[in-house]
């Protein structure tokens, strides 16, 4: 079974000044986060600006990710949308050799009912042999996968192995932890909440900040998973202000600015996203310098 416990990182997609994918920097990012201790990588996620990539760019990025990881860690690819047939066609139409699983965001914009969400994921699960991670992020999709829907899918489909839960609804977060099947993984979508979530049974996180500080963030999560909440709590308090800064003017503009400060990659983003302003850039740089001194 695919093991996605610990830290997954939602990889950024570096661009050059012409806003074309910078594959050399992408490979550098992959090596940087793996050497920093992350447990797996996610390509074509929200943080990777996947909605701005065309089909060829997505395939090229998948190939580059599989090549750069070189089987050191699992590779998860993001495929989702608000048209079920198109999502299935994408999953089955791309070359996915070396991809270990799919992260699939709940349909956005058209606000399906819970029955519609269930049928959407049922169709995906029955048309793909790859392990599937559900992705619930109501702040972006404008609809919520209720705990009852997640649990039904978890019980009925063996290849639906996990959910990335980013609802910020603690009643739902607790319900999932209490009622989930034993082999179903709960993955947080919130860097700032993962330590308390682990304390009630969550298995890890798909992180944004791990692009910039993989060693520090992975160390914190692994401490919590090993029951050392005293050490993990110390780190999460240290990182909390930076995490807030990274999302203040949108993701991934914030984390890309942090990575540029650390000379990992540049901070170019594609429209309609914009780089962060000078004031926030200085705050991020100052905080990074204080954390790493």
C-alpha positions in Angstrom: 0.0 0.0 0.0 1.2 3.5 -0.8 2.5 5.1 2.4 1.8 8.8 2.5 2.4 9.4 6.2 4.6 12.3 7.1 5.3 15.3 4.9 4.3 15.7 1.3 5.3 19.0 -0.4 3.1 20.7 -2.9 5.9 21.6 -5.3 6.1 25.1 -6.8 6.6 25.4 -10.5 9.5 27.8 -11.2 9.1 30.0 -14.3 11.7 32.1 -16.1 11.3 35.8 -17.0 9.2 34.9 -20.0 6.9 32.8 -17.7 8.0 29.5 -19.3 8.7 26.6 -17.0 12.3 26.6 -15.7 13.0 22.9 -15.6 16.5 23.3 -14.2 15.2 25.2 -11.2 12.3 22.7 -10.8 14.9 19.9 -10.5 16.8 22.0 -8.0 13.6 22.4 -5.9 12.9 18.6 -6.0 16.4 17.8 -4.8 16.2 20.5 -2.2 13.0 19.2 -0.6 14.0 15.6 -0.7 17.4 16.3 0.8 15.5 18.4 3.4 13.6 15.3 4.6 10.1 15.3 3.0 8.4 12.0 2.6 6.8 12.5 -0.9 6.2 15.2 -3.5 3.0 16.5 -5.2 3.3 17.9 -8.7 0.5 19.8 -10.5 -1.1 21.0 -7.2 -2.5 24.5 -6.5 0.9 25.6 -5.2 2.3 24.5 -8.6 -0.1 26.9 -10.4 -1.5 23.9 -12.3 -4.5 25.8 -13.6 -2.2 28.0 -15.6 -0.4 25.1 -17.3 -1.4 23.6 -20.7 -1.5 19.9 -21.3 2.0 19.6 -22.8 3.4 21.6 -19.9 1.7 19.3 -17.4 3.0 16.2 -19.1 6.5 17.7 -19.2 6.4 18.6 -15.6 5.2 15.1 -14.6 8.1 13.6 -16.5 10.6 16.0 -15.0 9.3 15.2 -11.5 9.5 11.5 -12.0 13.0 11.9 -13.4 14.2 14.2 -10.6 12.9 12.1 -7.7 14.4 9.0 -9.3 12.3 6.8 -7.0 13.7 8.3 -3.8 10.2 9.3 -2.7 6.7 8.7 -4.0 5.3 11.1 -6.6 1.7 12.2 -6.5 0.1 14.1 -9.4 -2.8 16.5 -9.1 -5.8 15.9 -11.4 -9.1 17.5 -10.7 -11.8 19.7 -12.2 -15.5 20.5 -12.4 -16.2 18.2 -15.3 -16.0 14.5 -14.2 -15.6 13.2 -17.8 -12.7 15.6 -18.5 -11.0 14.7 -15.2 -11.2 11.0 -16.0 -10.0 11.6 -19.6 -7.0 13.5 -18.2 -6.0 10.8 -15.7 -6.2 8.1 -18.4 -4.8 10.3 -21.2 -1.5 11.3 -19.5 1.6 9.2 -19.4 1.9 8.4 -15.7 4.7 5.9 -15.5 6.5 6.6 -12.2 3.5 8.4 -10.7 2.4 6.6 -7.5 -1.0 8.2 -6.9 -3.5 10.9 -7.7 -4.5 13.9 -5.7 -8.0 15.0 -6.9 -9.6 18.2 -5.8 -13.3 18.3 -5.3 -15.3 19.9 -8.2 -15.2 23.6 -8.0 -17.5 26.5 -9.2 -20.5 24.4 -10.0 -21.2 23.5 -6.4 -22.4 19.9 -6.6 -24.5 18.2 -4.0 -23.0 15.6 -1.7 -24.5 13.0 -4.0 -22.8 14.6 -7.0 -19.4 14.7 -5.1 -19.8 11.0 -4.3 -20.7 10.1 -7.9 -17.8 12.2 -9.1 -15.2 10.3 -7.0 -16.9 7.0 -7.6 -16.5 7.5 -11.4 -12.8 8.4 -10.9 -12.1 5.5 -8.6 -13.7 3.0 -11.0 -11.8 4.3 -14.0 -8.3 4.4 -12.5 -6.1 1.8 -10.9 -4.0 4.4 -9.1 -4.4 5.2 -5.4 -6.6 8.3 -5.0 -6.3 11.1 -2.4 -9.4 13.2 -2.1 -8.8 16.9 -1.7 -11.3 19.0 0.3 -10.6 22.8 0.2 -13.9 24.7 0.5 -12.1 28.0 0.5 -11.1 27.4 -3.1 -13.9 25.2 -4.4 -16.9 26.9 -2.8 -18.2 23.5 -1.7 -17.4 21.1 1.2 -16.9 17.4 1.1 -18.8 16.5 4.3 -17.3 13.9 6.6 -20.2 11.5 5.8 -19.3 11.6 2.1 -15.6 11.1 2.7 -16.2 8.2 5.0 -18.6 6.5 2.6 -16.0 6.8 -0.2 -13.3 5.5 2.1 -15.3 2.4 3.0 -16.6 1.6 -0.5 -13.5 2.1 -2.7 -10.2 0.4 -1.8 -8.2 2.7 -4.1 -9.5 5.8 -2.3 -6.8 5.8 0.3 -6.7 9.2 1.9 -8.1 12.7 2.1 -6.2 16.0 2.1 -8.5 17.9 4.4 -8.3 21.7 4.3 -11.7 22.7 5.6 -10.6 24.4 8.9 -13.8 23.0 10.4 -12.7 21.4 13.6 -15.9 19.5 14.1 -15.4 17.9 10.7 -11.7 17.3 11.4 -12.5 15.5 14.6 -15.3 13.5 13.0 -13.0 12.2 10.3 -10.3 11.2 12.9 -12.9 9.4 15.0 -14.7 7.5 12.3 -12.3 6.8 9.6 -11.3 3.2 8.5 -8.1 2.0 10.1 -6.1 2.1 6.8 -7.5 5.4 5.5 -5.0 8.3 5.8 -5.9 11.7 7.1 -3.6 14.3 5.5 -3.8 18.0 6.6 -3.9 20.8 4.1 -2.9 23.4 6.7 0.7 23.9 7.7 -0.3 25.8 10.8 -2.7 23.2 12.1 -0.8 19.9 11.6 0.7 19.5 15.1 -2.7 19.6 16.9 -4.2 17.5 14.1 -1.6 14.8 14.6 -2.5 14.7 18.3 -6.0 13.5 17.4 -4.9 11.0 14.7 -3.9 12.7 11.5 -1.1 11.1 9.5 0.7 14.0 8.0 0.4 17.1 5.8 0.8 18.2 2.2 2.7 21.4 2.9 3.5 24.7 1.2 6.2 25.9 3.6 8.1 22.7 3.1 9.1 24.1 -0.3 11.2 26.7 1.6 12.0 25.1 4.9 11.8 21.3 4.3 14.2 20.4 7.0 12.6 22.4 9.8 9.1 21.6 8.9 9.6 17.9 8.3 11.5 17.6 11.5 8.6 19.2 13.3 6.0 16.9 11.8 8.1 13.8 12.4 8.5 14.8 16.1 4.8 15.1 16.4 4.2 11.7 14.7 6.7 10.2 17.2 4.8 11.7 20.1 7.3 14.5 21.0 4.8 17.3 21.1 7.0 19.5 23.3 9.6 19.8 20.6 7.1 20.0 17.8 5.1 22.8 19.6 8.3 24.8 19.9 8.9 24.7 16.1 5.3 25.4 15.2 5.4 28.5 17.3 8.6 29.6 15.6 7.1 29.1 12.1 3.6 30.4 12.7 4.3 34.0 11.8 6.2 33.0 8.6 3.3 30.7 7.6 0.9 33.7 7.9 3.2 35.9 5.8 3.4 33.2 3.0 -0.4 33.3 2.5 -0.9 37.0 3.1 -0.9 38.0 -0.6 -1.7 34.6 -2.1 -0.1 31.2 -2.7 2.4 30.5 -4.2 3.6 34.1 -4.5 4.6 34.2 -0.8 6.5 30.9 -0.7 8.2 31.6 -4.0 9.5 34.9 -2.5 10.8 32.9 0.4 12.5 30.5 -1.9 14.1 33.3 -3.9 15.4 34.8 -0.7 17.0 31.4 0.1 18.3 31.2 -3.5 16.4 28.0 -4.3 14.5 29.4 -7.2 13.1 32.7 -8.5 9.7 34.1 -7.6 8.0 34.5 -11.1 4.3 33.7 -11.1 1.8 33.5 -14.0 -1.1 35.9 -14.3 -3.6 36.4 -12.7 -1.2 35.9 -9.8 1.2 38.7 -9.0 4.5 38.8 -7.0 4.2 40.0 -3.5 5.0 43.6 -2.6 8.2 45.0 -1.2 7.0 45.4 2.3 5.9 41.7 2.6 9.0 40.5 0.9 11.1 42.3 3.5 9.0 40.8 6.3 9.5 37.3 4.9 13.3 37.8 4.4 13.7 39.1 7.9 11.8 36.2 9.4 13.7 33.7 7.4 17.0 35.2 8.5 16.0 35.0 12.1 14.9 31.4 11.8 18.1 30.3 10.1 20.7 32.3 12.0 
